[in-house]
Amino acid sequence: MKKLLAVAAMGVALAGCSQYSRSDRALGGAAIGAGTGAVVGGLATNSAGGAVVGGVLGGAAGAIIGAETTPRACYGRDQYGNRYRVQCP
């Protein structure tokens, strides 16, 4: 019975966590940054080289910004519905 309660408590704690992890946000930020950087670099220089450089720099910046802006406030709920803070994955 105690094992079942422990597993249930862990499940409740994890259920309140954000659905986005740092790696998910970094990947999304890199995609958005690379696309934007490529467009801006290509338009600014009128060359494919500028688009490539802009895409690389935008992708790196987007990955860093996406990972660092991940919310780190995860909450779980106990059996009475009270919120409590848990460590985010």
C-alpha positions in Angstrom: 0.0 0.0 0.0 2.8 2.4 0.8 4.5 1.7 -2.5 1.3 2.5 -4.3 0.9 5.8 -2.5 4.5 6.7 -3.3 4.1 6.0 -7.0 0.8 8.0 -7.0 2.5 10.9 -5.3 5.3 10.9 -7.8 2.8 10.8 -10.6 1.0 13.7 -9.2 4.2 15.7 -8.8 5.3 15.0 -12.4 1.8 15.8 -13.8 2.2 19.5 -12.8 5.4 20.0 -14.7 5.7 22.0 -17.9 5.3 20.1 -21.1 8.3 21.9 -22.6 11.8 20.9 -21.5 14.9 23.0 -22.1 15.9 20.9 -25.1 12.4 21.3 -26.7 12.6 25.1 -26.3 16.2 25.2 -27.5 15.2 23.3 -30.6 12.3 25.5 -31.3 14.3 28.6 -30.7 17.0 27.4 -33.0 14.5 26.7 -35.8 12.9 30.1 -35.5 16.3 31.9 -35.2 17.8 30.1 -38.1 14.9 30.9 -40.4 14.8 34.6 -39.4 18.5 34.9 -39.5 18.6 33.4 -43.0 15.9 35.8 -44.3 17.5 38.9 -42.8 21.0 37.9 -43.8 19.9 37.1 -47.4 18.0 40.4 -47.7 20.8 42.5 -46.2 23.6 41.1 -48.4 21.6 39.9 -51.5 23.7 36.7 -51.4 23.5 33.1 -50.4 26.5 33.5 -48.2 24.8 36.2 -46.2 21.8 33.9 -45.8 24.0 31.0 -44.6 25.8 33.2 -42.1 22.6 34.7 -40.8 21.0 31.3 -40.5 23.9 29.9 -38.5 24.1 32.9 -36.1 20.3 33.2 -35.8 20.1 29.4 -35.0 22.8 29.6 -32.3 21.2 32.7 -30.7 17.7 31.2 -30.9 18.9 28.0 -29.2 20.5 29.8 -26.4 17.6 32.2 -25.9 15.0 29.3 -26.1 16.8 27.2 -23.5 17.4 30.0 -21.1 13.8 31.3 -21.2 12.3 27.9 -20.2 10.0 28.4 -17.2 11.4 26.8 -14.1 8.4 27.0 -11.9 6.8 23.6 -11.9 3.9 22.7 -9.5 2.3 19.6 -8.4 -0.9 19.0 -6.5 -1.4 16.8 -3.4 -4.5 14.6 -2.8 -6.4 17.7 -1.4 -5.8 19.8 -4.5 -3.2 22.1 -2.8 -0.4 23.3 -5.1 3.3 22.8 -4.2 6.5 23.4 -6.0 8.4 20.5 -7.5 11.7 20.4 -9.4 11.3 20.8 -13.1 12.8 18.2 -15.4 
